Amino acid sequence: MSEADCLFCKMVSGEIQPDIVYENDHVLAFRDITPRAPVHVLVIPKTHIATLADLENPDIAAQCLLAARKVAELEGLSENGYRTVINCKKAGGQEVYHLHLHVLGGRPMKWPPG
């Protein structure tokens, strides 16, 4: 998939308007349209990277993780806890091929996730 066809790139460019929770120069965080928990926010780098397997820049990784922490704070999840998930490729459950990190919370998380 090219960047021009990427759903998340269209959100970064403003072509599609997501429900934004947090944004800075490096990342965009928005509510998932099919939430799996009371709080379900996706954090994406503004640079197109298809999968975690394609990530080479540690600064982008750090920006995504720091944004996940910020989202948890903004959504009131920091005290009780939350889960972060990155799905990688088809067998890993990735549906949109633009690297994204899920921030899930607002209820107890179970293990294994299933």
N, C-alpha and C positions, 0 to 999 in steps of 0.2 A: 504494500500500500504506500502510495506517495504521500508526502506532507500535504499536498493539495486536497487529497481525499480523506485525510485524517480528521475524524470527529473532534478530537481534543485540540488539534491545531486550529480548527475553526473556532473553538472557544477562546483560545489564546488570542487570535486575530480579532475577535469581536463579531465575527460573522454569525455565530450562535451565542446566545446569552445564557450562561449557566447561572444557578443560584449560588453566587460567590460567598464563601465564608471568610477567605483570607487570600491576599495577593501581595506579592512584592515583585521586585525586578526579575526574579529568577523562577518563581513558581506561581501556580494558580491552584487554589483549593476550592472545591464546590461540592454541593450535595449530590449524592448519587440519585439518579431518577428511579432506581429500583432498590431501595434501602433494605439491608439485611439485619439492621439493628435500629433502635430509636435514633441514634446518631450514626450516619454513614456518609463520610466525606471522602472525596478523592483528592489527592495531592498529585499534581503533575508538574514536571519541569516545563518551562516555556520553550525550551529547545526540543525538537522532535528527536526522540530516541525510541525505537520500536519496542524493545524488551529490556529487561534487566541484563540479559546476556550481551546486549549491545552497549551497555553503559561502561565508559572508560574514564570519565572525568570524575574524580572523587569530590570535587567542589559541588557538582550537581547532586550527587548522592547526599552530601551533607546538607545542602539547601532543602532537599525533600524531607529529610529526617527532622531538621529543625522546624520546618513548616508543619509537620505532623504534630510535633510537640506544641506548637503555637495553636493549632486547631483544637487540640485536646484542652488547652487552657481556655480558649474562647468558648468552647462548647460545654464547659463545666465538667470535664471528664478526668482532670488531673488527680483529684483526690481519691476517687474510687477505682480508677484504672480504666484501661481501654486496650484494644488490640490494633496492631498494624499488620497489614498483609500486602505482599507483592506477589501477584500471580505472573508466571513466566511461561509464555507460549501455550499452545493448545492443551497439552496434557496437564499443564499447571493451572488451567482454568482462565487464561487470559482471553478476553473477548475483544478489547480494543487495543490495537497494536501501537500504542503510545505509552511508554512507561508511566505507571501510576501506582500510587500507594493508597491503600484503603485505611481509613481511620474509623474504627467501629467502637461503639460504646453505648452507654445508657441502659445496659442490662448485663447480667453476669454472662461471661463467655465460657463456653464449654470446650473441653479438649478430649479427643481430637475434634477438629471443626467439622466436618462432614456435611 
